Amino acid sequence: MTVDNLSSVYARDGGLPPNFAKAVVHVEVQDVNDNVPVFAKSSYELEVPENQAPVELCFIKATDPDLGPGGQLEYRIADTDDDLNGKVLYFLSQEAHGAFAVDEETGLITTSAPLDREKIASYSFQVFAADLSPAAPRNSSAQVTVTILDVNDNVPFFIQDPLIIEVSSRRSQRVLATMKAEDKDFGANGSVFYRFATSVKGFSINSLTGEIQATEPLRDLTQAQRTLIVEAMDQGSPAQSAQGVVVIYVKEVEYNGIRFSRNARDAEYPDGTQKGISYSLFSGNKKQVFSISSSTGEIWVQSSQGLDFEDTPRLRLVVKAETVSSMSFMAVNLVLQDVNDNLPRFQLQNYVTYMKEAQGYEMPIIQVCKNPKHTLIGTEISLVTGNDVDSSPALSYSLQLDPTALGKFGIHRYSGGVSLTGPLDFEEKTWYTLTVRATDSQQQTEANITIVVEDINDNAPAFTHDLYQELCLSTTEQSLTLNAQQSTSS
């Protein structure tokens, strides 16, 4: 802080009689940035449901008793202990995975993308508060943990569908089959119960395990009665459900209906004929992406908007073939091919690294890479991560430089290493902002790198003049001030 004090100073000589002099001394105490910003709490526990559009989570407040620029705060989520000297910005920690942002002026933390609990159930990262002292900024941090609350957004998925078994009629009192489904959701949303989708004669199903038993002799049941539609339903609100098929053939009972052969895609009668067979998609076509010819069974893509390799690389369609008197089922497993439909993405939009002036050429500054392997903080090297969820092609990197940075920085095209290619001088420029661009040859994205130049004691003090001359009269009180300047600004 600044404090003004007025004091009187008296001087007396040794003459007779003595002479006296009086001076008023004005003492001004200048503020030094000696206080660290302080958060109200050292850690914060937050919760947010998954699949939400960007929402506000919490204001994180810190106070600083210093005055002036040394007491003005900026907020940012950071991955190092260093902060930017004299420039306002915010950036996200790698632990936040680009899912959160913080307002640099208010400390408001928000989500920046929909969250998926099934991929990441919780996030833990730091929020830094840094004052704006241009000479020696100070910062402190608080830990933020965000728990993602589950939403019932996943449908139960049968491990094997259709489940086709062949049993002897003598096993009628034992467990014939177990229809098992999984649900990626948590708690009640992921708890699955089983039942028959329609009323069934001669069979029972365990609602907890999916075990199916016969309650009547199998020889007495028709093949239609031995084709069971099982429904798996979770306990969410609203509940999600899926249907699967169990087909039970009895060895001792001759079957003359249609059936998919193991080596062919068509259903046929035992004599090889295919007359009167109609095809349809029984399950797996929830987004209505596919269509099927009812007469030939040919399947084609009706709309590709529901296909996403990054979300669901594998799909399973269950095809139903039926006639007036019989039916059969077959699974068609599809593997999607990836296309380059996603922008490369940096985990952070703004990165900060520190370099001392007068470093040698080719000094590594920042590593920009798709798959980070190491991090060296500070003047040596930092880590900026680029990522493309598409499987190919590989990323390449380039720098966009303003005129003041030309000739001073370079980047390796494929490794992403940013290096010093020219001398830095703190007295000339204290910081640089570079734009790094990542491209996969079709799409590109950008992030900013701020390089703060740290001062070293490389300048000797210098007088403003080589010679000082002053005429002093013995009867006049005068003072002479010699000014010495140091060419550094610190």
C-alpha positions in Angstrom: 0.0 0.0 0.0 1.0 3.7 -0.2 1.3 5.6 3.0 2.2 9.3 3.3 4.1 10.5 6.4 5.3 14.0 7.1 8.3 14.5 9.4 10.4 17.5 10.4 14.1 17.3 10.4 16.2 19.9 12.2 20.0 20.6 11.7 22.2 22.7 14.0 25.8 23.7 13.4 28.4 24.2 16.2 28.9 27.9 15.9 28.2 30.6 18.5 25.5 31.4 18.3 24.5 28.2 16.5 22.5 28.3 13.2 19.5 26.1 12.7 17.8 24.7 9.6 14.5 22.9 9.3 13.3 20.6 6.5 10.1 18.7 6.0 10.6 15.1 4.9 7.7 13.5 2.9 8.0 9.7 3.2 5.9 7.7 0.7 5.8 4.0 1.2 5.3 2.3 -2.2 3.4 -0.9 -2.5 5.3 -4.1 -3.2 3.5 -7.0 -4.6 4.2 -9.2 -1.5 0.7 -10.8 -1.1 -0.4 -13.9 -2.8 -4.1 -14.0 -4.0 -6.1 -16.2 -1.6 -9.1 -18.4 -2.5 -12.0 -18.7 -0.1 -11.4 -22.4 -0.1 -8.5 -24.6 -1.1 -10.7 -27.1 -3.0 -14.2 -27.1 -4.6 -16.5 -30.1 -5.2 -18.9 -29.6 -8.2 -21.5 -31.8 -9.9 -23.0 -31.6 -13.3 -25.3 -34.0 -15.3 -23.9 -35.5 -18.5 -25.1 -34.6 -22.0 -25.8 -30.9 -21.0 -25.2 -28.0 -23.3 -22.5 -25.6 -21.9 -23.7 -24.5 -18.4 -22.4 -22.3 -15.6 -21.0 -24.3 -12.7 -19.5 -22.0 -10.0 -17.8 -18.7 -9.3 -14.3 -19.2 -7.9 -13.3 -16.1 -5.9 -9.9 -15.0 -4.7 -8.8 -11.8 -2.9 -5.5 -9.9 -2.9 -4.8 -7.1 -0.4 -2.2 -5.4 -2.6 -3.1 -2.2 -4.3 -3.1 -1.2 -8.0 -2.1 -3.7 -10.7 -0.5 -6.0 -8.0 -3.9 -6.5 -6.5 -6.0 -7.0 -9.6 -6.8 -10.6 -10.3 -7.2 -12.7 -13.3 -8.5 -16.3 -13.2 -7.4 -19.2 -15.3 -7.2 -22.9 -15.2 -3.6 -23.8 -15.5 -1.2 -26.7 -15.8 1.9 -25.0 -14.5 2.8 -22.8 -11.5 3.9 -19.9 -13.8 1.5 -17.2 -14.9 1.5 -14.6 -17.6 3.2 -11.3 -16.7 1.1 -8.3 -17.7 -1.4 -10.0 -20.1 -4.9 -11.3 -19.4 -5.8 -14.7 -20.7 -7.2 -18.1 -19.6 -6.3 -21.6 -20.5 -7.4 -25.1 -19.6 -5.4 -27.8 -17.8 -4.7 -31.0 -19.6 -6.6 -32.7 -16.8 -9.8 -30.8 -17.8 -9.5 -32.3 -21.3 -11.0 -29.2 -22.9 -14.3 -29.8 -21.2 -14.2 -26.6 -19.0 -13.4 -22.9 -19.2 -13.0 -20.2 -16.7 -13.8 -16.5 -17.2 -10.6 -14.6 -16.8 -12.3 -11.6 -15.1 -15.0 -13.1 -12.9 -13.7 -16.6 -12.1 -16.9 -18.3 -13.5 -16.3 -21.9 -14.4 -18.4 -23.3 -17.2 -18.6 -26.4 -19.3 -17.4 -25.9 -22.8 -18.7 -29.2 -24.4 -21.3 -31.9 -23.6 -19.9 -34.4 -21.0 -20.2 -38.1 -21.3 -20.0 -40.0 -17.9 -19.4 -43.3 -19.7 -16.1 -41.9 -21.1 -14.9 -39.8 -18.1 -16.8 -40.0 -14.8 -15.0 -37.1 -13.0 -12.5 -34.4 -13.7 -9.9 -32.9 -11.3 -7.9 -29.8 -12.2 -6.5 -26.6 -10.7 -7.7 -23.0 -11.0 -5.0 -20.4 -10.7 -5.6 -16.8 -9.6 -2.7 -14.5 -10.7 -2.4 -10.8 -10.0 -1.3 -8.4 -12.8 1.9 -7.0 -11.3 4.1 -6.3 -14.3 7.4 -6.9 -12.4 6.7 -9.9 -10.2 3.3 -11.5 -10.5 2.1 -13.8 -7.8 -0.4 -16.6 -8.1 -2.2 -19.2 -6.0 -4.3 -22.2 -6.9 -7.4 -24.1 -5.8 -8.3 -27.7 -6.7 -11.6 -28.3 -8.5 -13.2 -31.7 -8.7 -16.2 -32.1 -11.0 -18.3 -35.3 -10.7 -20.4 -36.1 -13.8 -23.9 -37.3 -12.8 -25.3 -40.2 -14.8 -28.2 -39.7 -17.2 -30.1 -42.8 -18.6 -28.8 -42.4 -22.1 -27.8 -45.9 -22.9 -30.0 -48.8 -24.1 -29.3 -52.3 -22.8 -27.3 -54.3 -25.3 -27.6 -58.1 -25.6 -24.2 -59.8 -25.7 -25.5 -62.4 -28.1 -28.5 -61.8 -30.3 -30.1 -63.8 -31.7 -29.2 -66.7 -29.4 -29.9 -70.0 -31.3 -29.6 -73.2 -29.4 -30.3 -76.9 -30.1 -31.2 -79.1 -27.1 -32.6 -82.5 -26.3 -36.2 -82.8 -25.1 -34.8 -84.6 -22.1 -33.3 -81.3 -20.7 -36.7 -79.7 -20.3 -36.4 -79.1 -16.5 -33.0 -77.5 -16.7 -31.7 -74.1 -17.7 -31.9 -74.0 -21.5 -30.3 -70.6 -22.2 -29.2 -67.4 -20.6 -30.0 -64.2 -22.4 -27.5 -61.6 -21.0 -27.6 -57.8 -21.6 -25.3 -55.0 -20.5 -26.0 -51.3 -19.8 -23.2 -48.8 -19.6 -25.2 -46.5 -17.4 -24.6 -46.3 -13.6 -26.8 -47.3 -10.7 -30.5 -47.9 -11.4 -29.9 -46.6 -14.9 -27.6 -49.5 -15.6 -29.5 -52.2 -13.6 -31.2 -54.6 -16.1 -34.2 -56.8 -15.6 -35.5 -59.4 -18.0 -39.0 -60.5 -19.1 -40.7 -62.0 -22.2 -41.9 -59.2 -24.5 -45.2 -61.2 -25.2 -47.0 -63.9 -23.3 -45.2 -67.2 -23.6 -46.4 -70.8 -23.1 -44.0 -73.4 -21.7 -41.1 -71.2 -20.6 -40.1 -69.0 -17.7 -37.3 -66.4 -17.4 -35.4 -65.2 -14.3 -35.9 -61.5 -14.1 -32.5 -60.9 -12.5 -30.2 -63.4 -14.4 -32.0 -63.9 -17.8 -31.9 -67.7 -17.3 -34.7 -69.4 -19.3 -36.2 -72.7 -18.3 -38.9 -74.9 -19.8 -42.1 -75.4 -17.8 -43.6 -77.9 -20.2 -42.2 -80.8 -22.3 -40.4 -79.3 -25.3 -41.8 -82.0 -27.7 -45.3 -80.6 -27.1 -44.4 -77.0 -28.1 -44.4 -75.8 -31.7 -41.4 -74.1 -33.2 -43.3 -70.7 -33.1 -43.7 -71.3 -29.4 -40.0 -72.0 -29.0 -39.1 -68.6 -30.6 -38.8 -66.3 -27.6 -38.6 -62.5 -27.6 -36.8 -61.4 -24.5 -37.0 -57.8 -23.3 -34.2 -56.2 -21.2 -35.2 -53.1 -19.4 -33.2 -50.8 -17.1 -34.6 -49.1 -14.0 -34.0 -45.5 -15.2 -36.7 -42.9 -15.5 -37.8 -43.0 -18.2 -36.6 -46.6 -18.7 -34.7 -47.8 -21.7 -35.3 -51.2 -23.2 -34.1 -53.6 -26.0 -35.4 -56.8 -27.4 -33.5 -59.9 -28.2 -34.4 -63.3 -29.8 -33.9 -66.8 -28.4 -34.6 -69.7 -30.9 -34.8 -73.2 -29.4 -34.6 -76.2 -31.8 -35.3 -79.7 -30.4 -33.2 -82.5 -31.7 -36.0 -85.0 -31.5 -38.5 -82.9 -33.4 -38.3 -82.5 -37.2 -38.3 -78.9 -38.3 -39.6 -78.0 -41.8 -39.7 -74.2 -41.6 -37.3 -71.6 -43.0 -33.9 -71.2 -41.5 -30.8 -69.1 -42.2 -27.9 -71.4 -43.2 -24.5 -70.8 -41.6 -22.7 -70.1 -44.9 -25.4 -68.1 -46.7 -27.1 -64.8 -46.2 -30.5 -66.0 -47.4 -33.2 -67.9 -45.5 -34.5 -71.1 -47.1 -36.6 -74.2 -46.5 -34.8 -77.5 -45.9 -35.3 -78.4 -49.6 -33.5 -75.2 -50.6 -36.5 -73.2 -51.9 -37.1 -69.6 -50.9 -40.7 -69.0 -52.0 -42.9 -66.7 -49.9 -40.1 -65.4 -47.6 -40.3 -61.8 -46.4 -37.4 -59.9 -44.8 -37.4 -57.1 -42.2 -35.0 -55.5 -39.7 -36.0 -56.7 -36.2 -33.5 -54.7 -34.1 -30.4 -52.5 -34.3 -31.9 -49.9 -36.6 -33.0 -47.4 -33.9 -31.9 -44.3 -35.9 -33.5 -45.6 -39.1 -30.2 -45.5 -40.9 -30.7 -48.7 -42.8 -33.4 -50.1 -45.1 -34.0 -53.7 -46.3 -35.7 -55.1 -49.3 -38.6 -57.3 -48.1 -38.3 -59.6 -51.0 -34.5 -60.0 -51.5 -33.1 -59.2 -48.0 -30.8 -56.6 -49.5 -29.7 -54.0 -46.9 -28.6 -50.5 -47.8 -27.8 -47.2 -46.0 -30.8 -44.9 -46.1 -29.3 -42.0 -44.3 -25.7 -41.7 -43.1 -26.4 -38.9 -40.6 -26.9 -41.5 -37.8 -23.5 -43.2 -38.5 -20.5 -42.0 -36.4 -17.3 -44.0 -36.3 -16.0 -42.1 -33.2 -19.3 -42.8 -31.3 -20.2 -46.3 -32.4 -17.6 -48.0 -34.7 -19.5 -51.4 -34.7 -23.2 -52.0 -35.3 -25.4 -55.1 -35.2 -28.6 -55.6 -37.2 -30.9 -58.5 -36.5 -32.7 -59.6 -39.7 -36.0 -61.4 -39.5 -37.1 -63.7 -42.2 -40.7 -65.0 -42.0 -43.4 -66.9 -43.9 -47.0 -67.6 -43.0 -46.0 -70.5 -40.8 -42.4 -70.0 -39.7 -39.6 -67.4 -39.0 -35.9 -67.2 -38.6 -33.4 -64.6 -37.4 -29.8 -63.7 -38.3 -27.3 -61.1 -37.0 -25.5 -58.8 -39.4 -22.4 -57.3 -37.8 -21.2 -54.0 -39.4 -17.8 -52.3 -39.0 -17.8 -48.6 -40.0 -14.9 -47.1 -41.9 -13.5 -43.9 -40.5 -13.7 -40.7 -42.6 -11.9 -37.5 -41.9 -14.9 -35.6 -40.6 -13.4 -34.1 -37.3 -11.3 -31.0 -36.8 -8.0 -31.5 -35.0 -8.3 -30.2 -31.5 -5.8 -28.8 -29.0 -6.5 -29.7 -25.4 -5.8 -26.1 -24.5 -6.5 -23.0 -26.5 -3.9 -20.8 -24.7 -0.5 -22.0 -23.5 2.2 -20.1 -21.6 5.9 -20.8 -21.4 8.8 -18.9 -20.0 12.2 -18.2 -21.7 15.1 -16.3 -20.3 16.6 -13.8 -22.6 20.0 -14.5 -24.3 19.2 -18.2 -24.7 21.2 -20.2 -27.3 19.7 -20.8 -30.7 17.6 -24.0 -31.3 16.7 -24.0 -27.6 13.5 -26.1 -27.3 10.5 -24.0 -26.1 7.3 -26.0 -26.5 6.5 -29.5 -27.7 3.3 -29.6 -29.8 2.3 -33.3 -30.3 -0.6 -35.6 -30.8 0.5 -38.1 -28.2 2.4 -36.5 -25.4 5.2 -38.5 -23.8 6.9 -36.0 -21.4 6.7 -32.5 -20.0 9.5 -30.3 -18.9 8.2 -27.1 -17.4 9.5 -23.6 -17.6 12.4 -22.4 -19.7 13.3 -25.8 -21.1 10.1 -27.2 -22.6 6.4 -27.3 -22.0 3.7 -29.5 -23.6 0.9 -28.5 -26.0 -1.3 -31.4 -27.1 -3.0 -31.6 -30.4 -5.5 -34.4 -31.0 -7.6 -35.7 -33.9 -10.2 -38.3 -33.1 -10.1 -39.5 -36.7 -7.8 -42.4 -37.3 -6.0 -40.7 -40.2 -4.2 -38.8 -41.6 -1.4 -37.7 -39.3 -1.2 -34.1 -38.0 1.3 -31.5 -39.3 2.1 -28.2 -37.6 3.0 -24.7 -38.6 3.5 -21.3 -36.9 1.8 -18.0 -37.7 4.1 -15.2 -36.6 3.7 -11.4 -36.3 6.5 -9.2 -37.7 8.1 -8.9 -34.3 8.5 -12.6 -33.9 9.8 -13.4 -37.4 13.2 -15.1 -37.4 13.0 -15.8 -33.6 10.8 -19.0 -33.5 10.3 -22.1 -35.6 8.4 -25.4 -35.4 9.1 -28.9 -36.6 6.4 -29.8 -39.1 5.7 -33.3 -37.8 7.0 -33.5 -34.2 5.5 -30.1 -33.3 8.6 -29.0 -31.4 8.8 -25.2 -31.1 12.3 -23.9 -31.0 14.2 -20.6 -30.6 15.8 -19.5 -33.8 16.9 -16.0 -32.9 18.0 -14.0 -29.8 15.5 -12.7 -27.3 16.0 -9.4 -25.5 13.8 -8.5 -22.5 14.6 -4.8 -22.9 13.3 -5.0 -26.5 10.1 -7.1 -26.0 8.9 -8.8 -22.9 6.5 -11.3 -24.4 5.5 -12.9 -27.8 2.2 -14.5 -28.9 2.5 -17.3 -31.5 -0.3 -19.1 -33.3 0.3 -22.8 -33.8 -1.8 -24.4 -36.5 -2.5 -28.2 -36.7 -3.9 -29.7 -39.8 -4.8 -33.2 -41.1 -4.5 -32.0 -44.7 -8.3 -31.3 -45.0 -9.2 -29.6 -41.7 -7.3 -27.4 -39.3 -7.4 -25.8 -35.9 -5.3 -23.2 -34.0 -4.1 -22.5 -30.5 -2.1 -19.6 -29.0 1.3 -19.9 -27.3 2.4 -17.0 -25.2 6.2 -16.9 -24.6 7.2 -14.7 -21.7 10.7 -13.4 -21.8 12.4 -13.3 -18.4 15.0 -10.7 -17.5 18.5 -11.6 -16.7 21.1 -9.2 -15.2 23.0 -8.5 -18.5 23.2 -4.7 -18.4 25.6 -2.6 -16.3 24.4 0.7 -14.7 25.2 3.7 -16.8 25.3 7.4 -16.0 23.2 9.7 -18.2 26.2 11.9 -18.9 30.0 11.3 -18.9 30.7 14.7 -17.3 28.7 16.7 -14.7 29.5 20.4 -14.0 27.7 22.6 -11.5 28.4 26.1 -10.2 28.0 26.3 -6.4 27.8 29.6 -4.5 28.9 29.5 -0.9 25.9 31.6 0.2 23.4 29.5 -1.6 21.9 26.2 -0.6 22.1 23.9 -3.6 22.0 20.2 -4.2 23.5 18.1 -6.9 21.9 14.8 -8.1 23.9 12.4 -10.2 21.6 10.1 -12.1 22.7 6.6 -12.8 20.5 4.5 -15.0 20.4 0.8 -15.6 19.2 -0.1 -19.0 17.1 -3.0 -17.7 13.5 -2.4 -16.8 13.6 -4.6 -13.6 
